[in-house]
């Protein structure tokens, strides 16, 4: 957050669906660092654009091309793209030469992966920052915490979200979700191998987001791992209040390394399977509390945008 008296960074949000609209509300309600000056969509009848208009935010239904023609575009510091992976590829082609910093809330992964509590500070100069996925934001910090204690030979995560919280963009990005999240477990989390699975749960009433993280490691200090995970959970809670452990970290012996022969220890070695069970409850700024998968994305993107904005201000001092 900015200090009193500092001007706010100007933000344009591209995507007037659930994620974009929740992001709009978060910026308006919680950020002293940012100001939304434009809301961009492609459907003139979308609820998100109508909502933004009621809040006095300038809007266009002509996508990024329309944004670039708006009077406020010259003042925009950061463009936050909450569309889809495919749409972001096209959007960034138009934005790349404008000098605007771009934060990508889709799994397109044009720019480096960013998980605020793990690697944001090292990526602030990148013109395009990718927020991975909801599952990545929830689970990569845990893998990174385990990796800080002992090498993670294999990490697997299962993200279970309420079907009602998965809009058209989320459903269109299922393949990109698994690929991007798996890669981020390795690149950011530090696992030698990563795998991601997403489950759309149709239960009624809708359930909160649940994430299960499995890490295979060689023999390590269980107390140190548990402490590292607890510290990481507290750090994530600084910007996602509803992020929490469901139970204590679980440990059990593991020796079936046959499928991991290329990266795992010799088959006769016994290691540890570390299991971490998480729940993410949304802040209900715009979406229901069960939509923790969307809330963790917008919260992480907001934290990233605030830090980028602060850095941009420091550069012009």
C-alpha beads as a LAMMPS data file, in Angstrom:
LAMMPS data file: protein, C-alpha beads

317 atoms
316 bonds

1 atom types
1 bond types

-500.0 500.0 xlo xhi
-500.0 500.0 ylo yhi
-500.0 500.0 zlo zhi

Masses

1 110.0

Atoms # bond

1 1 1 0.000 0.000 0.000
2 1 1 1.107 3.522 -0.615
3 1 1 1.765 6.143 1.959
4 1 1 -0.536 9.098 2.539
5 1 1 -0.293 11.741 -0.167
6 1 1 1.188 9.572 -2.910
7 1 1 -0.644 9.608 -6.228
8 1 1 -2.265 6.355 -7.246
9 1 1 -1.122 4.237 -10.147
10 1 1 -3.583 4.171 -13.034
11 1 1 -4.935 0.737 -13.946
12 1 1 -7.002 -0.572 -16.850
13 1 1 -8.767 -3.912 -16.393
14 1 1 -9.316 -5.988 -19.530
15 1 1 -12.062 -8.570 -19.124
16 1 1 -15.487 -7.755 -17.686
17 1 1 -16.300 -11.248 -16.417
18 1 1 -16.180 -12.556 -12.854
19 1 1 -12.431 -12.179 -12.348
20 1 1 -12.183 -8.730 -13.896
21 1 1 -15.179 -7.420 -11.958
22 1 1 -13.932 -8.840 -8.665
23 1 1 -10.568 -7.229 -9.350
24 1 1 -12.312 -3.903 -9.985
25 1 1 -14.080 -4.088 -6.637
26 1 1 -10.903 -5.096 -4.803
27 1 1 -8.958 -2.146 -6.171
28 1 1 -11.717 0.316 -5.300
29 1 1 -12.377 -1.044 -1.817
30 1 1 -8.936 -2.049 -0.579
31 1 1 -6.111 -0.341 -2.469
32 1 1 -4.475 2.953 -1.534
33 1 1 -1.938 2.447 -4.325
34 1 1 -4.129 1.952 -7.405
35 1 1 -7.005 3.586 -9.247
36 1 1 -9.040 1.900 -11.987
37 1 1 -9.482 4.324 -14.883
38 1 1 -10.897 1.923 -17.489
39 1 1 -12.873 -1.320 -17.650
40 1 1 -12.662 -3.181 -20.947
41 1 1 -14.901 -5.899 -22.379
42 1 1 -16.246 -7.203 -25.672
43 1 1 -19.941 -7.564 -24.765
44 1 1 -21.777 -4.231 -24.480
45 1 1 -24.436 -5.925 -22.350
46 1 1 -22.047 -7.541 -19.856
47 1 1 -22.818 -7.173 -16.160
48 1 1 -19.209 -6.213 -15.487
49 1 1 -19.262 -3.196 -17.789
50 1 1 -22.626 -2.087 -16.405
51 1 1 -21.292 -2.441 -12.863
52 1 1 -18.193 -0.398 -13.714
53 1 1 -20.309 2.357 -15.266
54 1 1 -22.385 2.586 -12.083
55 1 1 -19.141 3.094 -10.165
56 1 1 -18.121 5.928 -12.483
57 1 1 -15.352 4.009 -14.289
58 1 1 -14.876 4.644 -18.017
59 1 1 -15.705 1.599 -20.137
60 1 1 -15.404 0.236 -23.652
61 1 1 -16.866 -2.902 -25.214
62 1 1 -14.350 -2.875 -28.072
63 1 1 -11.594 -4.774 -26.333
64 1 1 -7.979 -3.615 -26.181
65 1 1 -8.366 -1.765 -29.491
66 1 1 -11.087 0.316 -27.872
67 1 1 -8.971 0.860 -24.760
68 1 1 -6.114 2.237 -26.837
69 1 1 -8.474 4.837 -28.318
70 1 1 -9.734 6.056 -24.924
71 1 1 -8.535 9.423 -23.665
72 1 1 -7.380 7.867 -20.386
73 1 1 -5.082 5.314 -22.072
74 1 1 -2.135 7.725 -22.079
75 1 1 -2.305 7.851 -18.274
76 1 1 -2.539 4.084 -17.752
77 1 1 0.462 2.596 -15.957
78 1 1 -0.670 -1.023 -15.677
79 1 1 -3.026 -3.151 -17.770
80 1 1 -4.468 -6.157 -15.957
81 1 1 -5.748 -8.841 -18.333
82 1 1 -8.493 -11.065 -16.906
83 1 1 -9.692 -12.648 -20.149
84 1 1 -8.473 -16.050 -21.392
85 1 1 -5.132 -17.490 -22.444
86 1 1 -6.003 -17.254 -26.129
87 1 1 -7.336 -13.713 -25.832
88 1 1 -4.254 -12.582 -23.923
89 1 1 -1.983 -13.610 -26.779
90 1 1 -3.860 -11.218 -29.056
91 1 1 -4.179 -8.505 -26.413
92 1 1 -0.483 -8.455 -25.657
93 1 1 0.420 -8.163 -29.326
94 1 1 -1.399 -4.819 -29.288
95 1 1 -0.061 -3.688 -25.907
96 1 1 3.564 -4.784 -26.210
97 1 1 4.837 -1.655 -27.921
98 1 1 2.912 0.840 -25.787
99 1 1 5.195 0.874 -22.766
100 1 1 2.385 -0.225 -20.448
101 1 1 3.173 -2.830 -17.805
102 1 1 0.935 -5.874 -18.186
103 1 1 -0.243 -8.273 -15.475
104 1 1 -1.678 -11.442 -16.970
105 1 1 -4.321 -13.287 -14.940
106 1 1 -4.651 -16.000 -17.609
107 1 1 -2.484 -19.109 -18.072
108 1 1 -0.983 -17.707 -21.302
109 1 1 2.415 -17.374 -19.592
110 1 1 4.015 -14.974 -22.059
111 1 1 5.948 -13.369 -19.239
112 1 1 7.593 -14.954 -16.184
113 1 1 5.478 -16.712 -13.575
114 1 1 4.882 -14.623 -10.462
115 1 1 3.743 -15.837 -7.049
116 1 1 4.013 -12.774 -4.765
117 1 1 5.372 -14.487 -1.641
118 1 1 7.914 -16.520 -3.598
119 1 1 9.484 -14.513 -6.421
120 1 1 7.805 -11.150 -7.078
121 1 1 10.759 -9.006 -6.070
122 1 1 12.960 -10.583 -8.725
123 1 1 10.457 -10.034 -11.543
124 1 1 9.427 -6.392 -11.112
125 1 1 11.243 -5.251 -14.257
126 1 1 9.430 -7.666 -16.584
127 1 1 6.998 -5.975 -19.008
128 1 1 4.514 -8.852 -18.707
129 1 1 3.978 -10.700 -15.414
130 1 1 2.008 -13.952 -15.417
131 1 1 -0.050 -14.852 -12.340
132 1 1 0.061 -18.591 -13.160
133 1 1 -3.355 -20.015 -12.129
134 1 1 -5.563 -20.160 -9.058
135 1 1 -4.126 -23.576 -8.259
136 1 1 -0.617 -22.250 -8.764
137 1 1 -1.148 -19.292 -6.443
138 1 1 -2.477 -21.648 -3.759
139 1 1 0.065 -24.464 -4.050
140 1 1 3.359 -23.134 -5.425
141 1 1 4.094 -21.364 -2.102
142 1 1 3.764 -24.694 -0.282
143 1 1 6.105 -26.496 -2.674
144 1 1 8.544 -23.602 -2.345
145 1 1 8.352 -23.892 1.447
146 1 1 9.182 -27.604 1.352
147 1 1 11.944 -26.912 -1.200
148 1 1 13.491 -24.411 1.203
149 1 1 14.137 -27.294 3.608
150 1 1 14.951 -30.195 1.292
151 1 1 14.968 -30.894 -2.473
152 1 1 11.522 -31.827 -3.797
153 1 1 11.845 -34.738 -6.183
154 1 1 8.205 -34.669 -7.284
155 1 1 5.263 -32.361 -6.536
156 1 1 1.653 -33.085 -7.407
157 1 1 -1.284 -30.812 -6.661
158 1 1 -5.029 -31.313 -6.907
159 1 1 -7.145 -28.164 -7.017
160 1 1 -10.855 -28.720 -6.386
161 1 1 -13.130 -25.771 -7.080
162 1 1 -16.879 -25.260 -7.076
163 1 1 -18.307 -25.778 -10.540
164 1 1 -20.327 -22.583 -10.106
165 1 1 -17.118 -20.601 -9.673
166 1 1 -15.731 -21.778 -13.024
167 1 1 -16.886 -19.357 -15.687
168 1 1 -16.352 -19.605 -19.448
169 1 1 -12.771 -18.341 -19.224
170 1 1 -11.802 -20.896 -16.594
171 1 1 -13.420 -23.736 -18.524
172 1 1 -11.721 -22.666 -21.749
173 1 1 -8.347 -22.726 -19.997
174 1 1 -8.381 -26.241 -18.486
175 1 1 -5.496 -27.534 -20.638
176 1 1 -3.477 -24.367 -20.086
177 1 1 -4.212 -24.630 -16.338
178 1 1 -2.616 -28.036 -16.009
179 1 1 0.389 -27.178 -18.166
180 1 1 1.082 -23.780 -16.629
181 1 1 0.576 -24.930 -13.041
182 1 1 2.755 -28.014 -13.514
183 1 1 5.559 -25.907 -14.942
184 1 1 5.278 -23.297 -12.173
185 1 1 5.630 -26.036 -9.533
186 1 1 9.054 -26.636 -11.043
187 1 1 10.202 -23.157 -12.095
188 1 1 8.938 -21.236 -9.052
189 1 1 8.249 -23.956 -6.501
190 1 1 11.541 -25.722 -7.032
191 1 1 10.271 -29.268 -7.686
192 1 1 12.290 -31.432 -10.054
193 1 1 9.006 -32.721 -11.521
194 1 1 5.514 -31.249 -11.193
195 1 1 1.976 -32.336 -12.007
196 1 1 -1.321 -30.472 -11.625
197 1 1 -4.915 -31.696 -11.640
198 1 1 -8.074 -29.580 -11.479
199 1 1 -11.486 -30.847 -10.371
200 1 1 -14.735 -28.939 -10.977
201 1 1 -16.948 -30.006 -8.091
202 1 1 -20.714 -29.814 -8.839
203 1 1 -21.759 -30.208 -5.188
204 1 1 -24.691 -28.154 -3.891
205 1 1 -24.343 -26.021 -1.936
206 1 1 -21.020 -25.104 -3.571
207 1 1 -17.896 -26.044 -1.612
208 1 1 -14.928 -23.827 -0.841
209 1 1 -11.775 -24.254 -2.905
210 1 1 -9.645 -27.133 -1.638
211 1 1 -6.031 -27.776 -2.635
212 1 1 -3.997 -30.856 -1.853
213 1 1 -0.214 -30.740 -2.240
214 1 1 1.919 -33.880 -2.338
215 1 1 5.699 -33.608 -2.253
216 1 1 8.091 -36.541 -2.485
217 1 1 11.417 -35.900 -0.784
218 1 1 14.309 -37.910 0.538
219 1 1 14.523 -38.224 4.287
220 1 1 14.291 -34.742 5.843
221 1 1 13.594 -32.873 9.084
222 1 1 9.803 -33.122 9.474
223 1 1 9.640 -30.346 12.076
224 1 1 11.566 -27.989 9.779
225 1 1 9.205 -28.732 6.885
226 1 1 6.147 -28.180 9.065
227 1 1 7.534 -24.874 10.317
228 1 1 8.388 -23.690 6.791
229 1 1 4.858 -24.488 5.609
230 1 1 3.289 -22.670 8.582
231 1 1 5.385 -19.557 7.932
232 1 1 4.465 -19.596 4.235
233 1 1 0.753 -19.915 4.998
234 1 1 0.967 -16.830 7.220
235 1 1 2.713 -14.901 4.454
236 1 1 0.002 -15.783 1.922
237 1 1 -2.677 -14.836 4.446
238 1 1 -1.260 -11.299 4.390
239 1 1 -3.110 -10.754 1.112
240 1 1 -5.531 -13.744 1.002
241 1 1 -7.201 -13.786 4.417
242 1 1 -9.211 -16.933 3.669
243 1 1 -6.140 -19.080 2.883
244 1 1 -5.581 -21.720 5.553
245 1 1 -4.342 -25.175 6.435
246 1 1 -7.128 -27.706 7.034
247 1 1 -4.964 -29.917 9.248
248 1 1 -1.355 -30.469 10.247
249 1 1 1.181 -31.409 7.587
250 1 1 1.199 -35.182 7.102
251 1 1 4.310 -37.352 6.657
252 1 1 4.571 -40.988 5.608
253 1 1 7.393 -43.204 4.323
254 1 1 7.683 -43.510 0.536
255 1 1 9.770 -45.899 -1.543
256 1 1 7.952 -46.456 -4.880
257 1 1 10.390 -44.446 -6.992
258 1 1 10.040 -46.582 -10.146
259 1 1 8.060 -43.990 -12.105
260 1 1 10.577 -41.289 -11.148
261 1 1 13.751 -43.253 -11.871
262 1 1 15.181 -40.412 -13.971
263 1 1 15.070 -37.892 -11.132
264 1 1 14.401 -39.911 -7.996
265 1 1 16.760 -41.722 -5.670
266 1 1 17.713 -45.354 -6.119
267 1 1 14.753 -47.754 -5.785
268 1 1 15.990 -49.159 -2.493
269 1 1 15.933 -45.757 -0.743
270 1 1 13.045 -44.783 1.545
271 1 1 11.984 -41.159 1.492
272 1 1 9.002 -39.112 2.648
273 1 1 5.650 -38.234 1.171
274 1 1 4.646 -34.806 2.478
275 1 1 0.915 -34.025 2.250
276 1 1 -0.512 -30.550 2.788
277 1 1 -4.256 -29.852 2.758
278 1 1 -5.449 -26.302 2.096
279 1 1 -8.711 -24.412 1.919
280 1 1 -9.285 -21.026 0.294
281 1 1 -12.331 -18.974 1.232
282 1 1 -13.038 -15.904 -0.859
283 1 1 -13.385 -12.423 0.611
284 1 1 -16.812 -12.042 -1.078
285 1 1 -16.004 -8.584 -2.434
286 1 1 -18.034 -9.277 -5.589
287 1 1 -18.202 -13.068 -5.845
288 1 1 -19.535 -15.586 -3.304
289 1 1 -17.210 -16.777 -0.555
290 1 1 -16.989 -20.227 -2.149
291 1 1 -15.170 -18.734 -5.140
292 1 1 -11.803 -18.782 -3.379
293 1 1 -10.169 -19.851 -6.622
294 1 1 -11.046 -16.498 -8.185
295 1 1 -10.317 -14.543 -5.019
296 1 1 -6.763 -15.847 -4.688
297 1 1 -6.052 -14.860 -8.302
298 1 1 -7.363 -11.326 -7.966
299 1 1 -5.725 -10.887 -4.550
300 1 1 -2.338 -12.037 -5.861
301 1 1 -2.699 -9.830 -8.942
302 1 1 -3.628 -6.851 -6.775
303 1 1 -0.578 -7.356 -4.546
304 1 1 1.599 -7.613 -7.662
305 1 1 0.106 -4.499 -9.269
306 1 1 0.590 -2.480 -6.089
307 1 1 4.238 -3.475 -5.909
308 1 1 4.786 -2.708 -9.605
309 1 1 3.087 0.666 -9.191
310 1 1 5.284 1.500 -6.214
311 1 1 8.372 0.579 -8.222
312 1 1 7.289 2.750 -11.165
313 1 1 6.840 5.740 -8.843
314 1 1 10.295 5.216 -7.377
315 1 1 11.777 5.182 -10.878
316 1 1 10.471 8.666 -11.680
317 1 1 11.543 10.312 -8.430

Bonds

1 1 1 2
2 1 2 3
3 1 3 4
4 1 4 5
5 1 5 6
6 1 6 7
7 1 7 8
8 1 8 9
9 1 9 10
10 1 10 11
11 1 11 12
12 1 12 13
13 1 13 14
14 1 14 15
15 1 15 16
16 1 16 17
17 1 17 18
18 1 18 19
19 1 19 20
20 1 20 21
21 1 21 22
22 1 22 23
23 1 23 24
24 1 24 25
25 1 25 26
26 1 26 27
27 1 27 28
28 1 28 29
29 1 29 30
30 1 30 31
31 1 31 32
32 1 32 33
33 1 33 34
34 1 34 35
35 1 35 36
36 1 36 37
37 1 37 38
38 1 38 39
39 1 39 40
40 1 40 41
41 1 41 42
42 1 42 43
43 1 43 44
44 1 44 45
45 1 45 46
46 1 46 47
47 1 47 48
48 1 48 49
49 1 49 50
50 1 50 51
51 1 51 52
52 1 52 53
53 1 53 54
54 1 54 55
55 1 55 56
56 1 56 57
57 1 57 58
58 1 58 59
59 1 59 60
60 1 60 61
61 1 61 62
62 1 62 63
63 1 63 64
64 1 64 65
65 1 65 66
66 1 66 67
67 1 67 68
68 1 68 69
69 1 69 70
70 1 70 71
71 1 71 72
72 1 72 73
73 1 73 74
74 1 74 75
75 1 75 76
76 1 76 77
77 1 77 78
78 1 78 79
79 1 79 80
80 1 80 81
81 1 81 82
82 1 82 83
83 1 83 84
84 1 84 85
85 1 85 86
86 1 86 87
87 1 87 88
88 1 88 89
89 1 89 90
90 1 90 91
91 1 91 92
92 1 92 93
93 1 93 94
94 1 94 95
95 1 95 96
96 1 96 97
97 1 97 98
98 1 98 99
99 1 99 100
100 1 100 101
101 1 101 102
102 1 102 103
103 1 103 104
104 1 104 105
105 1 105 106
106 1 106 107
107 1 107 108
108 1 108 109
109 1 109 110
110 1 110 111
111 1 111 112
112 1 112 113
113 1 113 114
114 1 114 115
115 1 115 116
116 1 116 117
117 1 117 118
118 1 118 119
119 1 119 120
120 1 120 121
121 1 121 122
122 1 122 123
123 1 123 124
124 1 124 125
125 1 125 126
126 1 126 127
127 1 127 128
128 1 128 129
129 1 129 130
130 1 130 131
131 1 131 132
132 1 132 133
133 1 133 134
134 1 134 135
135 1 135 136
136 1 136 137
137 1 137 138
138 1 138 139
139 1 139 140
140 1 140 141
141 1 141 142
142 1 142 143
143 1 143 144
144 1 144 145
145 1 145 146
146 1 146 147
147 1 147 148
148 1 148 149
149 1 149 150
150 1 150 151
151 1 151 152
152 1 152 153
153 1 153 154
154 1 154 155
155 1 155 156
156 1 156 157
157 1 157 158
158 1 158 159
159 1 159 160
160 1 160 161
161 1 161 162
162 1 162 163
163 1 163 164
164 1 164 165
165 1 165 166
166 1 166 167
167 1 167 168
168 1 168 169
169 1 169 170
170 1 170 171
171 1 171 172
172 1 172 173
173 1 173 174
174 1 174 175
175 1 175 176
176 1 176 177
177 1 177 178
178 1 178 179
179 1 179 180
180 1 180 181
181 1 181 182
182 1 182 183
183 1 183 184
184 1 184 185
185 1 185 186
186 1 186 187
187 1 187 188
188 1 188 189
189 1 189 190
190 1 190 191
191 1 191 192
192 1 192 193
193 1 193 194
194 1 194 195
195 1 195 196
196 1 196 197
197 1 197 198
198 1 198 199
199 1 199 200
200 1 200 201
201 1 201 202
202 1 202 203
203 1 203 204
204 1 204 205
205 1 205 206
206 1 206 207
207 1 207 208
208 1 208 209
209 1 209 210
210 1 210 211
211 1 211 212
212 1 212 213
213 1 213 214
214 1 214 215
215 1 215 216
216 1 216 217
217 1 217 218
218 1 218 219
219 1 219 220
220 1 220 221
221 1 221 222
222 1 222 223
223 1 223 224
224 1 224 225
225 1 225 226
226 1 226 227
227 1 227 228
228 1 228 229
229 1 229 230
230 1 230 231
231 1 231 232
232 1 232 233
233 1 233 234
234 1 234 235
235 1 235 236
236 1 236 237
237 1 237 238
238 1 238 239
239 1 239 240
240 1 240 241
241 1 241 242
242 1 242 243
243 1 243 244
244 1 244 245
245 1 245 246
246 1 246 247
247 1 247 248
248 1 248 249
249 1 249 250
250 1 250 251
251 1 251 252
252 1 252 253
253 1 253 254
254 1 254 255
255 1 255 256
256 1 256 257
257 1 257 258
258 1 258 259
259 1 259 260
260 1 260 261
261 1 261 262
262 1 262 263
263 1 263 264
264 1 264 265
265 1 265 266
266 1 266 267
267 1 267 268
268 1 268 269
269 1 269 270
270 1 270 271
271 1 271 272
272 1 272 273
273 1 273 274
274 1 274 275
275 1 275 276
276 1 276 277
277 1 277 278
278 1 278 279
279 1 279 280
280 1 280 281
281 1 281 282
282 1 282 283
283 1 283 284
284 1 284 285
285 1 285 286
286 1 286 287
287 1 287 288
288 1 288 289
289 1 289 290
290 1 290 291
291 1 291 292
292 1 292 293
293 1 293 294
294 1 294 295
295 1 295 296
296 1 296 297
297 1 297 298
298 1 298 299
299 1 299 300
300 1 300 301
301 1 301 302
302 1 302 303
303 1 303 304
304 1 304 305
305 1 305 306
306 1 306 307
307 1 307 308
308 1 308 309
309 1 309 310
310 1 310 311
311 1 311 312
312 1 312 313
313 1 313 314
314 1 314 315
315 1 315 316
316 1 316 317
